[in-house]
Amino acid sequence: MSDIQIEQQNNHYKIAFNAMASPCEVLLNTRDDSLVNQIAELAVNETRRVENKFSRYQQGNLCWAMNHSEGQSVSIDQECFQLLEYAEQLFELSGGLFDITSGVLRKIWRFQSGEKTPSKDQITAHCRHIGFQKLQFTQTKFIMPKHMEIDFGGIGKEYCVDKVANLITPLCQKSGASFLVNFGGDLIAANFNNTHPPWVVGLENIQQEEAGTSKETNSPNQTCLPKQNKQTVIEVSQGAIATSGSTKRFLEYEGKQYAHILNPKTGYPINGAPRTVTVFAQTCSLAGGMSTLAQLQGSSAEAFLKQSGVKYICSW
């Protein structure tokens, strides 16, 4: 717990640490010091567990074993099976655009200053090793063809936010505390005390925005709504928010800007997508999945969001 910072700020506590290449924080509106310490331990341990299991950057973990299986069967557990099922749902909903096997393209696309775009031959060669439909898995076994890789990065952080929130909810509910779990801008909030004010959340690089309107009647788990006027902050008491965009990761080469969100069918960056898409939902996984799916639609992102009936903010 030495890498965790706990500090009191006005009417709440802030638990801060780093994980999954992101700053992570849990905000708690409570006066119970022991509750803060208990939640800090739970949040950090669960985050480390998920990262240590599914990160493609770590050697010897489950993700590593799957990516180095060379076409052989790998044993998986129920948690991994459910993540693969969710990835399959996103793959099907997107018409194959959301594909956790497309991470092989990172070997040729490097979104850093001074890098060049890959050649057509390089892209064609790597696209041969992409395709979620090539995977075989059951509740206990996983098989992937040689030269392919999976990357849980597109769903892992949001999944971890939800896992942490589910763990700390009973404690906060019992004590009447409210919380905000925020991992690198993907977040979820819950309020179990009507006297607590909502959390104020800033949205990055919002210049032009439109709030989507749900066709459904608002429920207690759907009260995380964007304000209807143009501004960069919103208030949230209940619900999840996730943002996808290319404001931080992109490549500029020969006068052209390439977004880091890649089309697994072509091997090239998506064209015409909004600079950012922020989605509001009941869970962080749903918000993150929908924001990424929208980005993958390119210039049709907003039409996709409207058809989906989710609440959103687009910045072009």
C-alpha positions as CSV (number, residue, x, y, z in Angstrom):
1,M,0.0,0.0,0.0
2,S,3.1,2.3,0.0
3,D,2.3,3.6,-3.5
4,I,-1.2,4.8,-2.5
5,Q,-1.9,8.4,-1.5
6,I,-4.9,9.1,0.8
7,E,-5.7,12.7,1.5
8,Q,-8.7,14.6,2.7
9,Q,-10.0,17.3,0.4
10,N,-12.8,19.6,1.7
11,N,-15.8,17.2,2.2
12,H,-14.3,14.1,0.8
13,Y,-11.3,11.7,0.8
14,K,-9.2,11.0,-2.3
15,I,-7.5,7.6,-2.7
16,A,-4.9,7.9,-5.6
17,F,-2.6,5.3,-7.2
18,N,-1.4,4.4,-10.7
19,A,-2.4,1.3,-12.7
20,M,-3.0,0.2,-16.3
21,A,-0.9,3.1,-17.5
22,S,-3.4,5.6,-16.0
23,P,-3.9,7.7,-12.9
24,C,-6.5,6.0,-10.8
25,E,-8.6,7.6,-8.0
26,V,-11.4,6.7,-5.7
27,L,-13.3,9.7,-4.1
28,L,-15.3,9.0,-1.0
29,N,-17.8,11.4,0.7
30,T,-17.5,10.0,4.3
31,R,-16.2,10.9,7.7
32,D,-15.2,7.3,8.5
33,D,-11.4,7.0,8.4
34,S,-11.5,3.2,8.8
35,L,-13.9,2.9,5.8
36,V,-11.5,4.9,3.7
37,N,-8.6,2.6,4.5
38,Q,-10.7,-0.5,3.9
39,I,-11.9,0.7,0.5
40,A,-8.4,1.8,-0.4
41,E,-7.1,-1.7,0.1
42,L,-10.0,-3.3,-1.7
43,A,-9.8,-1.0,-4.7
44,V,-6.0,-1.3,-5.1
45,N,-6.0,-5.1,-4.6
46,E,-8.8,-5.6,-7.1
47,T,-7.2,-3.3,-9.7
48,R,-3.8,-5.0,-9.4
49,R,-5.5,-8.4,-9.7
50,V,-7.3,-7.5,-12.9
51,E,-4.2,-5.9,-14.4
52,N,-1.9,-8.7,-13.4
53,K,-4.2,-11.2,-15.1
54,F,-5.2,-9.5,-18.3
55,S,-2.4,-7.0,-19.2
56,R,-0.6,-7.7,-22.4
57,Y,2.4,-5.9,-21.0
58,Q,3.2,-8.5,-18.3
59,Q,5.0,-11.8,-18.8
60,G,3.7,-15.0,-17.4
61,N,0.1,-14.0,-16.8
62,L,-3.0,-15.4,-18.5
63,C,-3.0,-13.0,-21.4
64,W,0.7,-13.8,-22.0
65,A,-0.1,-17.5,-22.0
66,M,-2.9,-17.0,-24.5
67,N,-0.7,-14.9,-26.8
68,H,2.1,-17.4,-26.7
69,S,0.0,-20.5,-27.1
70,E,1.1,-21.2,-30.7
71,G,-2.2,-22.6,-31.7
72,Q,-2.4,-24.9,-28.6
73,S,-5.3,-25.0,-26.1
74,V,-5.0,-22.8,-23.0
75,S,-7.1,-23.2,-19.9
76,I,-9.2,-20.2,-18.9
77,D,-11.6,-19.5,-16.1
78,Q,-15.1,-18.1,-16.0
79,E,-14.0,-14.5,-15.7
80,C,-11.9,-14.7,-18.8
81,F,-14.7,-16.5,-20.7
82,Q,-17.1,-13.8,-19.8
83,L,-14.7,-11.1,-21.0
84,L,-14.2,-13.0,-24.3
85,E,-18.0,-13.2,-24.6
86,Y,-18.3,-9.5,-24.1
87,A,-15.6,-8.9,-26.7
88,E,-17.5,-11.1,-29.1
89,Q,-20.7,-9.1,-28.5
90,L,-18.9,-5.9,-29.4
91,F,-17.3,-7.6,-32.4
92,E,-20.8,-8.6,-33.7
93,L,-22.4,-5.2,-32.8
94,S,-19.7,-3.4,-34.7
95,G,-19.8,-5.6,-37.8
96,G,-16.2,-6.7,-37.0
97,L,-14.8,-3.2,-36.4
98,F,-14.3,-3.8,-32.6
99,D,-11.8,-6.6,-32.6
100,I,-9.5,-7.5,-29.7
101,T,-7.2,-9.4,-32.1
102,S,-6.3,-6.1,-34.0
103,G,-3.6,-5.3,-31.5
104,V,-1.0,-6.8,-33.9
105,L,-1.3,-3.5,-35.8
106,R,0.5,-1.7,-33.0
107,K,3.7,-3.3,-34.3
108,I,3.6,-1.1,-37.4
109,W,1.5,1.8,-36.3
110,R,3.3,3.9,-33.7
111,F,1.5,7.1,-32.7
112,Q,4.6,9.0,-31.6
113,S,6.4,12.1,-32.8
114,G,8.8,11.4,-35.6
115,E,7.3,8.1,-36.7
116,K,6.2,7.2,-40.2
117,T,3.2,5.5,-41.5
118,P,3.6,1.8,-42.3
119,S,3.8,0.6,-45.9
120,K,0.8,-1.0,-47.7
121,D,2.6,-4.4,-47.7
122,Q,3.2,-4.2,-43.9
123,I,-0.4,-3.5,-43.3
124,T,-1.6,-6.3,-45.6
125,A,0.7,-8.8,-43.9
126,H,-0.5,-7.9,-40.4
127,C,-4.2,-7.9,-41.3
128,R,-3.9,-11.6,-42.2
129,H,-3.5,-12.2,-38.4
130,I,-6.6,-10.3,-37.4
131,G,-10.1,-11.8,-36.9
132,F,-12.0,-12.5,-33.7
133,Q,-14.0,-15.1,-35.6
134,K,-10.8,-17.2,-35.9
135,L,-10.8,-17.7,-32.1
136,Q,-12.3,-20.8,-30.4
137,F,-13.2,-20.8,-26.8
138,T,-15.4,-22.4,-24.2
139,Q,-15.9,-21.8,-20.5
140,T,-12.6,-23.6,-19.8
141,K,-10.5,-23.7,-23.0
142,F,-9.2,-21.1,-25.5
143,I,-7.5,-21.7,-28.9
144,M,-6.0,-19.1,-31.1
145,P,-4.2,-19.6,-34.4
146,K,-0.4,-19.0,-34.6
147,H,0.8,-15.4,-35.1
148,M,-2.3,-13.9,-33.7
149,E,-2.7,-11.9,-30.4
150,I,-5.4,-10.6,-28.2
151,D,-5.4,-7.4,-26.3
152,F,-7.9,-6.8,-23.5
153,G,-6.9,-3.1,-23.4
154,G,-10.0,-1.9,-25.2
155,I,-12.3,-3.3,-22.5
156,G,-10.1,-4.0,-19.5
157,K,-10.0,-0.6,-17.8
158,E,-13.7,-0.1,-17.9
159,Y,-14.2,-3.6,-16.7
160,C,-11.9,-2.9,-13.7
161,V,-13.8,0.3,-12.8
162,D,-17.0,-1.8,-12.6
163,K,-15.3,-4.5,-10.6
164,V,-14.0,-2.0,-8.0
165,A,-17.4,-0.2,-7.8
166,N,-19.2,-3.5,-7.2
167,L,-16.8,-4.4,-4.4
168,I,-17.1,-1.1,-2.5
169,T,-20.8,-0.6,-3.1
170,P,-22.0,-2.7,-0.1
171,L,-19.6,-0.9,2.3
172,C,-20.7,2.5,1.0
173,Q,-24.3,1.6,1.0
174,K,-24.1,0.4,4.6
175,S,-22.4,3.5,5.8
176,G,-24.3,6.0,3.7
177,A,-21.2,7.2,1.8
178,S,-21.0,8.3,-1.9
179,F,-18.2,7.4,-4.2
180,L,-16.6,8.1,-7.5
181,V,-14.2,5.6,-9.1
182,N,-12.2,7.3,-11.9
183,F,-9.5,5.4,-13.8
184,G,-8.0,7.7,-16.4
185,G,-11.2,9.5,-17.2
186,D,-13.4,6.4,-17.3
187,L,-15.6,6.5,-14.2
188,I,-18.6,5.4,-12.2
189,A,-20.4,7.1,-9.3
190,A,-22.9,6.1,-6.7
191,N,-24.6,8.2,-4.0
192,F,-26.2,6.5,-0.9
193,N,-26.9,9.7,1.0
194,N,-29.3,12.4,-0.4
195,T,-27.5,15.1,1.5
196,H,-24.3,14.6,-0.4
197,P,-23.7,16.9,-3.3
198,P,-23.1,15.4,-6.8
199,W,-19.5,14.9,-8.0
200,V,-18.3,17.6,-10.5
201,V,-16.6,16.0,-13.5
202,G,-14.6,17.8,-16.2
203,L,-14.8,16.7,-19.8
204,E,-11.7,17.3,-21.9
205,N,-11.6,19.2,-25.1
206,I,-15.3,19.8,-25.5
207,Q,-15.8,22.6,-28.1
208,Q,-19.0,21.6,-29.8
209,E,-21.3,19.2,-28.1
210,E,-24.8,17.8,-28.4
211,A,-26.5,15.8,-25.6
212,G,-28.2,12.6,-26.8
213,T,-31.6,11.9,-25.4
214,S,-32.6,8.5,-24.2
215,K,-35.9,7.1,-25.4
216,E,-36.3,5.3,-22.1
217,T,-37.7,6.7,-18.8
218,N,-34.9,7.7,-16.5
219,S,-34.3,5.3,-13.6
220,P,-32.1,5.8,-10.5
221,N,-29.2,4.2,-12.4
222,Q,-29.6,6.5,-15.4
223,T,-29.5,9.9,-13.7
224,C,-26.0,10.7,-15.0
225,L,-27.1,13.2,-17.6
226,P,-25.1,15.9,-19.4
227,K,-26.3,19.4,-19.0
228,Q,-27.9,20.8,-22.1
229,N,-25.8,23.9,-22.4
230,K,-22.2,24.0,-23.7
231,Q,-19.7,23.7,-20.9
232,T,-16.8,21.4,-19.9
233,V,-18.1,20.2,-16.6
234,I,-21.1,18.1,-15.6
235,E,-22.5,16.9,-12.3
236,V,-23.0,13.2,-11.6
237,S,-24.4,11.3,-8.6
238,Q,-25.2,8.0,-10.1
239,G,-24.0,6.2,-13.3
240,A,-21.0,5.8,-15.5
241,I,-19.1,7.9,-18.0
242,A,-16.5,6.9,-20.5
243,T,-14.7,8.9,-23.3
244,S,-13.0,7.7,-26.4
245,G,-11.0,9.9,-28.7
246,S,-7.8,10.8,-30.4
247,T,-6.9,14.1,-28.7
248,K,-3.9,12.6,-27.0
249,R,-2.8,9.7,-29.3
250,F,-2.3,10.5,-33.0
251,L,0.4,10.6,-35.7
252,E,1.2,13.6,-37.8
253,Y,3.1,12.6,-41.0
254,E,3.6,14.6,-44.2
255,G,1.0,17.2,-43.2
256,K,-1.7,14.6,-42.3
257,Q,-3.0,13.6,-38.9
258,Y,-3.8,9.9,-38.3
259,A,-6.0,9.0,-35.3
260,H,-4.9,6.0,-33.2
261,I,-8.2,4.2,-33.5
262,L,-7.6,1.6,-36.3
263,N,-10.0,-0.2,-38.6
264,P,-9.1,-3.9,-38.3
265,K,-10.6,-4.6,-41.7
266,T,-8.3,-2.2,-43.6
267,G,-5.4,-1.8,-41.1
268,Y,-5.7,2.0,-41.5
269,P,-6.9,4.6,-39.0
270,I,-10.6,5.5,-38.9
271,N,-11.4,8.6,-40.9
272,G,-13.9,11.4,-40.0
273,A,-14.5,10.3,-36.4
274,P,-15.3,12.9,-33.7
275,R,-12.4,14.1,-31.7
276,T,-14.0,12.7,-28.6
277,V,-17.2,10.7,-27.8
278,T,-18.4,10.6,-24.2
279,V,-21.2,8.2,-23.3
280,F,-23.3,8.0,-20.2
281,A,-24.6,4.6,-19.1
282,Q,-25.3,2.3,-16.1
283,T,-21.9,0.6,-16.2
284,C,-18.5,1.8,-17.2
285,S,-18.1,-1.2,-19.5
286,L,-21.3,-0.3,-21.4
287,A,-20.3,3.4,-21.6
288,G,-16.8,2.5,-22.8
289,G,-18.0,0.0,-25.3
290,M,-20.5,2.4,-26.8
291,S,-18.0,5.3,-27.0
292,T,-15.5,3.1,-28.8
293,L,-18.1,1.6,-31.2
294,A,-19.2,5.2,-32.1
295,Q,-15.6,6.2,-32.9
296,L,-15.3,3.2,-35.1
297,Q,-18.2,4.4,-37.1
298,G,-16.2,7.4,-38.3
299,S,-18.3,10.2,-39.6
300,S,-21.5,8.2,-38.8
301,A,-20.7,8.2,-35.1
302,E,-23.5,10.5,-34.1
303,A,-26.0,8.7,-36.2
304,F,-25.0,5.4,-34.5
305,L,-25.3,7.0,-31.0
306,K,-28.8,8.4,-31.8
307,Q,-29.9,5.0,-33.1
308,S,-28.6,3.3,-30.0
309,G,-30.6,5.5,-27.7
310,V,-27.7,6.3,-25.3
311,K,-26.9,9.6,-23.7
312,Y,-23.8,11.1,-25.2
313,I,-21.7,14.2,-26.0
314,C,-19.7,14.4,-29.2
315,S,-16.8,16.9,-29.9
316,W,-15.8,17.3,-33.5
